[in-house]
């Protein structure tokens, strides 16, 4: 089965000149997109793990499609991430060939001794593209790396069955049509990146990439491209609101708005709805391990808000099993850690050492506490561990602390979160050379992606400990938070 | 590259990966300086406010603002045009 790619191939045969992907001033038609993907795929083999390392959004999107077209496994990476980290992910995923643009090639040249084959995206030729390779449901479609509490990123493999189930369920809910224009706001290393291309293209719709400075003139961008379908993290709403860029009625072309990656508040939903009054607002939920998103809730502006001010995440996609696990077993648990099994659950981490009790009898333990409403919908309550979200990006505080302790001159360190100007930010405290505080952002940026680098570093004489001898984060938060 | 103290101040507030005693590289891309897409939005709005210029949409989507050096030269072009 390669249903999604076959559908994209069919659109290209029936409507070759329809626009498929818009990046800046350049538009790639369906013939161009599939021709380029199939041409690139000709040098790849089935099952091969293919890195996609491109700053240019066209190459990033075509690269992922090309890998899957060949029946290979796409491993999306970001050339802005530190070279050592990228090299570690390439090794962990068993990648020997990387689809690059200039930025990607430059980054790879800084990775010492890597025997990698670099490949540019092929120009489409005049021939109609060959059909995508057949794949089995259990074959891998892509591998995403996410922050790991052991101190290094962990690889999450996603199968074609996982992806197909997500796409079918999401299409049942969102009903994307050929006339739609979707916007891509996600980085390729964030699994929500996959939503845009694989929801738009099988439907014959257009995907427009939000340019690096696109948020500055969002209304003009949306108007120019007649964007119908918005998808971003809720933090974007708060940022636009903060700078006064979310004027009522300023996004009139939108008919559908989706948010995922962190809690969507009632206040966020109201602010967005005022800017895009013709748009529905959907709140989605789902960790990478459950393939992009596994719930959806259609927000009702007239409904009474939840007591915690957070929009519900809704019901699980059809065909998924779930249970709520609580420390105190009750006959019927209405509240507890959400555990999900079924066709969207990853077959398991790339490195089994990362499992660490996350899988329970075939169920993936999300670490998210939820409450079940009488109508069966779920309400997000919070985390059971030290994972936090920074603009929707998953960050394990333990991974940031691990990197902090690796810096020469730092004896020990801890990281907490603070809410500043409507945003969750990381703040670090460390024991060690006080003069380092000014250099630590750069030193940490050499090891971690930018969003994982704490906003501030406070030298302290001692880290506060709790009765178990562990860092007392609530106490520390009071010390370092402004 | 030499740019005005006001421009330097603006950059210093946003380039969080550059230590106070280190120069801001004119040719470096924003993510490497610690300016992500959210910070870019704030930076551009502050640039318009500080220098009293209005940046046309067409300039924002291209490469005209993709490094500190390009931002400085684009700003000067706009200042001359809009003076």
Interface residues (C-beta under 8 A of the other chain):
Chain A: X24 X25 X80 X211 X212 X213 X214 X215 X216 X217 X220 X221 X224 X235 X239 X243 X245 X391 X438 X439 X441 X442 X445 X450 X451 X453 X455
Chain B: X16 X17 X18 X19 X20 X21 X22 X29 X30 X31 X32 X34 X36 X37 X38 X40 X41 X42 X44 X45 X55 X57 X60 X61 X62 X65 X66
